[in-house]
């Protein structure tokens, strides 16, 4: 694998990250505290999509192995998904056709779960990593669904609220499962619990795994409770973003050799995408709550003839 492969993957993600921050600068400036994370939730979700889209394009022959053998023209789907991911990343970063993009992303990730991950789970039911990969993509689709639902308006308001709730529940369940795993297997790097061991240069690795696990469990429970959903999602989003910057980015920068760099890049973008998915739930929950408040005001105005 030529080193330029990793350059293209990282460059795609960084470019979309910069574009997104520039496009969201007003919302970012207006937000206060952890609401700034929610203001850039779409950007944090978009940048990894661009990176993984580029990975599909430059490593198509490798990713081909993940495509079900029964699908026709398997190579086409690898490159099609790569182009679609880059287009979706630009859409979210620039705020163009976001509702359509989020809906299609939710469908895509749910199809990944059904067509790719569930058969793998059935074939290797005792492999926790296989389960975690399936849950990870489920959370990505759930975050996109929550965003899409929050943007549905008019006669589809009720459907939008249902979509947000489904996304919220899915992300909450994944968080609680991950939290338990991080506590049970503290030797593995915190974040999305996969197969990477925490590097030896990290002090107190078991402590960080325990704390991350507790945040995931607490955040999952809070997300299930509508009143605390936004706060729980912001807390988890903050932790996952910090892990991306202070743990996985150094792992990437210290990696030597193209395969190790590719692995490091995948962990960086994977963790950031997970952070973005959780923060999209916070954004969706806020908009649904705001819509309910407006509906309540309208109802009271109708009931009171002196208001209008």
Buried (B, 14 or more C-beta within 10 A) or exposed (E): EEEEBBBBBBBBBEBBBEBBBEBBEEBBEEBEEBBBBBBBBBBBBBBBBBBBBBBBBBBBEBBBEEBEEEEEEBEEBBBEBBEBBBBBBBBBBBEEBBBEBBBBBBBBBBEBBEEBBEEBBEEEEEEBEBBBBBBBBBBBBBBBBBBBBBBBEEEEBEEBBBBBBBBBBBBBBBBBBBBBBBBEEBEBBBBBBBEBEBEEEBEEBEEBBBBBBEBBBBBBBBBBEBEBBBBBBBBBBBBBBBBBEEBBBBBBEEBEEBEBBBBBBBBBBBBBBBBBBBBBBBBBBBBBBEBEEEEEEEEEEEEEEEEE
